[in-house]
Amino acid sequence: MDIYDVIIIGCGSAGIGAGIEFEKVTSKSINYLILEARNRIGGRAYTDITTFGKDIPLDHGAHYICHHEENNFLRQFYVPSEKDFVESDSYDNSTMVIYDQQGIIIEDELINKATKYADDLLSATEGYSNETSDISLFDLVNTELEAISDLRLKSLVKMTLSYIECHEGSNITQLSSKLYGKGEGDLPESDLTITDGLGTLVQHIASKYNLPIKLNSIVTDIDASNDI
């Protein structure tokens, strides 16, 4: 059985980035391996070039470089294209319309009310003490959320909160109230969509560094009984 100094679980952007950092270590050789449950590299970033062909790549899942400043790890590998564009998640009532489940246009007044309601719910995380036991975002907001009597408003607030799950790539039942919003600091909300696909970029990075990756490897248990 092979023995490794480090096992990296997941071959998405974070796992690949960790592997590259180990490759940079010159003072000591680190024997490491990246394990990926899927049969491909990329994690949540996957570019489909089969459905519409290579000329029309389609990203499934993560599809942009979030906060694409110059010091962003992925940005250094990105080759600009005139077809790339910066996405904005801000609602613009001059160019956008939101419909409810019945296909009825939701009025701006209700959208603004729901957005403020969601912001007020999440504001509870701002004063969350490090000494307080952590709970999920769901547990933090659910009591007040379910108390909303206006069903259209409640549905719209839930939709607003669902953006957090899209952004974080995790359900709010799994997201920390204590850590919510702490990692991004004052970075501007700007997301760079890549014409060739984010999944393609991530695969290119992994190939460039020839990282030790083992696909189809599901981690079912981690033994942390030994002191590190």
Disulfide bonds with the S-S distance in Angstrom:
none
